[in-house]
């Protein structure tokens, strides 16, 4: 049923008919917005007013050969729709950084920024995420993502000497193991003992220390493309 002033949702009669009509549309409009407005024969001179209320900001739109681009008062594109009903919504922070978008397929992405407009966090609806940190020259000094990839080029914090000495000791353990590894194999007979048993018997390591040493060793041996040891080092802190 098409929307008309007669069949629109009943409201306070003190409100003028045009506003009652617009309020009624706002109660039921869903994306794709322009298709909704067109199918229901909403007068075009009301479209911008209606969409401004939908997006809670004054909007303008352009129709370019069936592709409709909608902008806010800061000229940020906040909505896109094509003639097939495919749509994308965009959201921005107070600095006009795009912080969120979603489309009619259900896919979404969100972002966070630091005070210098660098993206420091990204996440999407597929479950992928990544974090970044930057130095004062906008260089990436830390990267971590949901695939387990970690690249840490942050300056070493000398505050906790105990942590620093433990890391140095574990680094010496790993270096020694690498030096003793021959023919791209472990420095022990893996048929007779496990990696954990070797580390406990030879170096007296705890389970948490072994977790770190194992990942670091695999990376230094070239068996892992990325260094995945940092999360295990953090557990020791």
Secondary structure, DSSP 8 states (H G I E B T S, - for coil): ----TTTS----TTS-HHHHHHHHHHHH--SSHHHHHHHTT--GGGHHHHHHHHTTS--EEEEETTEEEEE-TT--EEEEE-TTS-EEEEEE-TT--EEEEEETTS-EEEEEE-TTS-EEEEEETTS-EEEEEE-TTS-EEEEEETTS-EEE------S-HHHHHHHHHHHHHHHHHHHH--TTS-SS-TTT--HHHHHHHHH---HHHHHHHHHHHHHHTTSSSS---HHHHHTT-
